[in-house]
Amino acid sequence: MQFLMFVMTDPTGEDNNDDVEVWVNEMDASGARILGDRLAPVSQAKQVRVRGGELVLTDGPFAETREIIAGFDLLEAPDMDAAIEIARKHPMAQAGALLLRALDPWMG
């Protein structure tokens, strides 16, 4: 199964000096991480909608929230429990927050 893991900032997170690259290298070597990257600042984001046939663009940030999606990883794991074990090793599990979502097999 494939899982999309959103890497989020969280002001309530603990200080963590662990190097994310160590986690990336370990997961890449094991085949658990398919790809991933950091995202540009939310201030550069655009929300795209079409309403009544008209394009409606909104500059980011879009909501009053303390958590911001800072990056993503696409994971390969046999099930959600295994994906959780992969995610719990990520430094941002301690310093921020991680959101796991299984990819819908019907869409693939």
Stockholm file with secondary structure:
# STOCKHOLM 1.0

chainA/1-108         MQFLMFVMTDPTGEDNNDDVEVWVNEMDASGARILGDRLAPVSQAKQVRVRGGELVLTDGPFAETREIIAGFDLLEAPDMDAAIEIARKHPMAQAGALLLRALDPWMG
#=GR chainA/1-108 SS CEEEEEEECCTTSCCCCCCHHHHHHHHHHHTCEEEEEECCCGGGCEEEEEETTEEEEEESCCSCCSCCEEEEEEEECSSHHHHHHHHHTSTHHHHSEEEEEECCTTTC
#=GC SS_cons         CEEEEEEECCTTSCCCCCCHHHHHHHHHHHTCEEEEEECCCGGGCEEEEEETTEEEEEESCCSCCSCCEEEEEEEECSSHHHHHHHHHTSTHHHHSEEEEEECCTTTC
//
